[in-house]
Amino acid sequence: MNDLILSWVTFVYLGAFVMLLIHTSTQRRLWASIGLSLCFVGLGLHSAGLAVRWLESYHLGIGHAPLSNFYESLVFFAWAIMLIYLILTRRQVRNTVGVFVMPFSFLLMAYASFSPAIDSQIKPLIPALKSNWLITHVITCFLGYAGFFMASCFGTFYLYKERNGSDASQIGIRLYQSIAVGFILFTIGIITGSVWAHMAWGRYWGWDPKETWALITWLIYAACLHVRLKHQVVNRRMAVISIIGLASVLFTYFGVNYLPGLHSYF
């Protein structure tokens, strides 16, 4: 049942992107209203799909949150992005930034749907994942990723408006907020991950590829916040760093899976 719901979500997100793209071209409010309505419907269905998958896990006698493998991480990442997007944006900014957000959420869900059937099955946790820290660590990390992704969207939009001589101050505020939210959540994710690593492997930090790149990502966004504190305003440098940071986020999530390590999903 959860697979059916999540497949609907994929097409709802695609529809939302198309509606928001048409709005960008025509500036007709009707298309924006339809697109945003689909965003909220998609997030609602997405939440329901995750909840049903969790309940099905208990029904099968496994009983764990849907956060344990690559397929589930893709689905949850898309959900986290949609949640942060709808929380941090308002009105016209939501319409415009949605054109950047919706394709990514759609592609994450589409990519998940093409995963081998065995990967989308609900399976028992491996011993290292059987911990109460699983939910806290994974949720905070992915919400942090989502905040950083939103920062890159706002950073791109900020540079666009600045280049056209438009007032980018409101976008700058959203850029700073998304980095601050992402940074706090990601910091909690690193801390809880360290505690979990100590419980599972007997050490807080081992320079595993995932841990190393998580630290690199953390330092990049710490530099972003340093720029903001130094200049007291959001500027072009901060926007550029936020975009560069997205590459580090994606490598921390996707790239390290191709490197030998304890955190690989593959």
C-alpha positions as CSV (number, residue, x, y, z in Angstrom):
1,M,0.0,0.0,0.0
2,N,2.8,2.4,0.9
3,D,4.4,1.9,-2.6
4,L,1.1,2.9,-4.3
5,I,0.8,6.0,-2.2
6,L,4.4,7.1,-2.8
7,S,4.0,6.5,-6.5
8,W,1.1,8.9,-6.5
9,V,3.3,11.4,-4.7
10,T,5.8,11.3,-7.5
11,F,3.2,12.4,-10.1
12,V,1.7,15.0,-7.8
13,Y,5.1,16.6,-7.4
14,L,5.6,16.6,-11.2
15,G,2.2,18.2,-11.6
16,A,3.1,20.9,-9.0
17,F,6.3,21.7,-10.9
18,V,4.5,22.0,-14.2
19,M,1.9,24.3,-12.7
20,L,4.5,26.5,-11.0
21,L,6.5,26.6,-14.2
22,I,3.5,27.8,-16.2
23,H,2.9,30.4,-13.5
24,T,6.5,31.7,-14.0
25,S,5.9,32.1,-17.7
26,T,2.4,33.6,-17.6
27,Q,2.3,35.2,-14.1
28,R,-1.3,34.1,-13.7
29,R,-2.2,33.5,-10.1
30,L,-4.5,30.5,-10.9
31,W,-1.5,28.3,-11.9
32,A,0.4,29.2,-8.8
33,S,-2.7,28.4,-6.6
34,I,-3.0,25.0,-8.3
35,G,0.7,24.3,-8.1
36,L,0.9,25.2,-4.4
37,S,-2.2,23.2,-3.6
38,L,-0.6,20.2,-5.2
39,C,2.5,20.8,-3.1
40,F,0.5,20.6,0.1
41,V,-1.5,17.6,-1.2
42,G,1.8,15.9,-2.2
43,L,3.3,16.5,1.3
44,G,0.2,15.1,2.9
45,L,0.2,12.0,0.8
46,H,4.0,11.7,1.3
47,S,3.5,11.8,5.1
48,A,0.7,9.2,4.8
49,G,2.9,7.0,2.7
50,L,5.8,7.1,5.3
51,A,3.3,6.4,8.1
52,V,1.8,3.5,6.3
53,R,5.2,2.0,5.6
54,W,6.1,2.3,9.3
55,L,2.8,0.6,10.3
56,E,3.4,-2.1,7.7
57,S,6.8,-2.7,9.3
58,Y,5.2,-3.3,12.6
59,H,2.6,-5.6,11.0
60,L,5.4,-7.7,9.6
61,G,7.0,-8.0,13.0
62,I,10.0,-5.8,12.1
63,G,8.9,-2.5,13.6
64,H,11.3,0.2,12.6
65,A,11.1,3.7,11.1
66,P,11.3,3.9,7.3
67,L,14.9,5.3,7.4
68,S,17.1,2.2,7.1
69,N,18.1,1.8,3.5
70,F,18.9,3.9,0.3
71,Y,15.3,3.7,-1.0
72,E,13.8,4.9,2.2
73,S,16.4,7.6,2.5
74,L,15.5,9.0,-0.9
75,V,11.8,9.0,0.0
76,F,12.5,10.7,3.3
77,F,14.9,13.3,1.8
78,A,12.2,14.3,-0.7
79,W,9.8,14.6,2.2
80,A,12.2,16.7,4.2
81,I,12.8,19.1,1.3
82,M,9.1,19.6,0.8
83,L,8.5,20.3,4.6
84,I,11.3,22.8,4.9
85,Y,10.3,24.5,1.6
86,L,6.7,25.0,2.7
87,I,7.8,26.2,6.2
88,L,10.5,28.7,5.1
89,T,8.7,30.3,2.1
90,R,5.8,32.7,1.8
91,R,3.6,33.9,-1.1
92,Q,5.4,35.0,-4.2
93,V,8.8,33.7,-3.0
94,R,7.2,30.2,-2.6
95,N,5.9,30.3,-6.2
96,T,9.3,31.2,-7.7
97,V,11.5,29.1,-5.5
98,G,9.1,26.1,-6.0
99,V,10.3,25.9,-9.6
100,F,13.8,25.0,-8.3
101,V,12.5,22.7,-5.5
102,M,9.8,20.6,-7.2
103,P,12.0,19.1,-9.9
104,F,14.5,17.9,-7.2
105,S,11.8,16.4,-5.1
106,F,10.2,14.7,-8.1
107,L,13.6,13.3,-9.3
108,L,14.3,11.9,-5.8
109,M,11.0,10.1,-5.8
110,A,11.3,9.0,-9.4
111,Y,14.8,7.7,-8.7
112,A,13.5,5.8,-5.6
113,S,10.7,4.3,-7.8
114,F,13.3,2.8,-10.1
115,S,15.2,1.1,-7.3
116,P,15.2,-2.8,-7.5
117,A,12.1,-4.3,-5.9
118,I,14.3,-5.9,-3.2
119,D,15.5,-2.5,-2.1
120,S,12.0,-1.1,-1.6
121,Q,11.0,-4.1,0.5
122,I,10.7,-3.7,4.2
123,K,13.5,-5.7,5.7
124,P,14.9,-6.2,9.3
125,L,17.5,-3.8,10.5
126,I,21.2,-4.9,10.4
127,P,22.6,-5.1,14.0
128,A,24.4,-1.7,13.8
129,L,21.2,0.1,13.0
130,K,19.2,-1.4,15.9
131,S,19.4,1.6,18.1
132,N,17.1,4.3,19.5
133,W,19.5,6.8,18.0
134,L,18.4,5.8,14.4
135,I,15.4,8.1,14.3
136,T,17.0,11.2,15.9
137,H,20.2,11.0,13.9
138,V,18.7,10.3,10.5
139,I,15.8,12.8,10.8
140,T,18.1,15.7,11.9
141,C,20.7,15.0,9.3
142,F,18.1,14.9,6.4
143,L,16.3,17.9,7.7
144,G,19.7,19.6,7.8
145,Y,20.3,18.5,4.2
146,A,16.9,19.9,3.3
147,G,17.8,23.3,4.9
148,F,21.0,23.4,3.0
149,F,19.3,22.5,-0.3
150,M,16.8,25.3,0.3
151,A,19.8,27.7,0.9
152,S,21.2,26.8,-2.5
153,C,17.9,27.6,-4.1
154,F,17.7,31.0,-2.3
155,G,21.3,31.6,-3.1
156,T,20.7,31.1,-6.8
157,F,17.6,33.3,-6.7
158,Y,19.6,35.9,-4.7
159,L,22.3,36.1,-7.4
160,Y,19.7,36.3,-10.1
161,K,17.9,39.2,-8.5
162,E,21.1,41.0,-7.7
163,R,22.4,40.7,-11.3
164,N,19.1,42.2,-12.5
165,G,19.4,45.1,-10.1
166,S,16.3,44.0,-8.1
167,D,15.9,44.1,-4.3
168,A,17.2,40.8,-3.0
169,S,17.0,41.6,0.7
170,Q,13.9,39.4,1.4
171,I,15.6,36.5,-0.4
172,G,18.7,37.2,1.6
173,I,16.7,36.8,4.8
174,R,15.3,33.4,3.6
175,L,18.8,32.4,2.6
176,Y,20.2,33.1,6.1
177,Q,17.2,31.4,7.8
178,S,17.6,28.2,5.7
179,I,21.3,28.0,6.4
180,A,20.7,28.6,10.2
181,V,18.0,26.0,10.4
182,G,20.0,23.5,8.4
183,F,23.2,24.1,10.4
184,I,21.5,23.6,13.7
185,L,19.8,20.4,12.6
186,F,22.9,19.1,10.9
187,T,25.0,19.8,14.0
188,I,22.5,17.8,16.1
189,G,22.7,15.0,13.5
190,I,26.5,14.9,13.8
191,I,26.5,14.9,17.6
192,T,23.9,12.1,17.8
193,G,25.7,10.2,15.1
194,S,28.9,10.4,17.2
195,V,27.1,9.1,20.3
196,W,25.6,6.3,18.2
197,A,29.0,5.4,16.7
198,H,30.4,5.1,20.2
199,M,27.7,2.7,21.1
200,A,27.9,0.7,17.9
201,W,31.6,0.7,17.1
202,G,33.3,1.9,20.3
203,R,34.5,5.2,19.0
204,Y,32.9,8.7,18.6
205,W,34.8,9.6,15.4
206,G,36.7,7.4,13.0
207,W,37.3,9.5,9.8
208,D,35.0,7.2,7.9
209,P,34.3,8.8,4.4
210,K,30.7,9.8,5.5
211,E,32.0,11.3,8.7
212,T,34.8,13.2,6.9
213,W,32.5,14.7,4.3
214,A,29.9,15.5,6.9
215,L,32.5,17.6,8.6
216,I,33.5,19.3,5.3
217,T,29.9,20.1,4.7
218,W,29.5,21.5,8.3
219,L,32.6,23.7,7.8
220,I,31.3,25.1,4.5
221,Y,28.1,26.2,6.1
222,A,29.9,27.4,9.2
223,A,31.9,29.7,6.8
224,C,28.5,30.9,5.4
225,L,27.3,31.9,8.9
226,H,30.7,33.5,9.6
227,V,30.3,35.7,6.5
228,R,26.9,36.7,7.7
229,L,28.2,37.5,11.2
230,K,31.1,39.5,9.9
231,H,29.2,41.7,7.5
232,Q,25.9,41.7,9.3
233,V,24.1,41.3,6.0
234,V,23.7,38.6,3.4
235,N,26.0,39.2,0.4
236,R,27.0,37.7,-2.8
237,R,29.8,35.7,-1.2
238,M,27.4,34.0,1.1
239,A,25.1,33.1,-1.8
240,V,28.0,31.6,-3.7
241,I,29.2,29.5,-0.7
242,S,25.6,28.2,-0.2
243,I,25.5,27.0,-3.8
244,I,29.0,25.4,-3.5
245,G,27.9,23.8,-0.3
246,L,25.1,21.9,-2.1
247,A,27.8,19.9,-4.0
248,S,29.3,18.9,-0.7
249,V,25.8,17.9,0.6
250,L,25.1,15.7,-2.4
251,F,28.5,14.1,-2.2
252,T,28.0,13.5,1.5
253,Y,24.7,11.8,0.7
254,F,25.3,10.1,-2.7
255,G,29.0,10.1,-3.4
256,V,30.4,8.4,-0.3
257,N,28.2,5.4,-1.0
258,Y,30.7,4.5,-3.7
259,L,33.6,4.7,-1.2
260,P,34.4,1.8,1.2
261,G,33.0,2.7,4.7
262,L,30.7,1.8,7.5
263,H,28.0,4.2,6.3
264,S,27.6,3.0,2.7
265,Y,24.0,2.4,1.6
266,F,25.2,0.1,-1.3
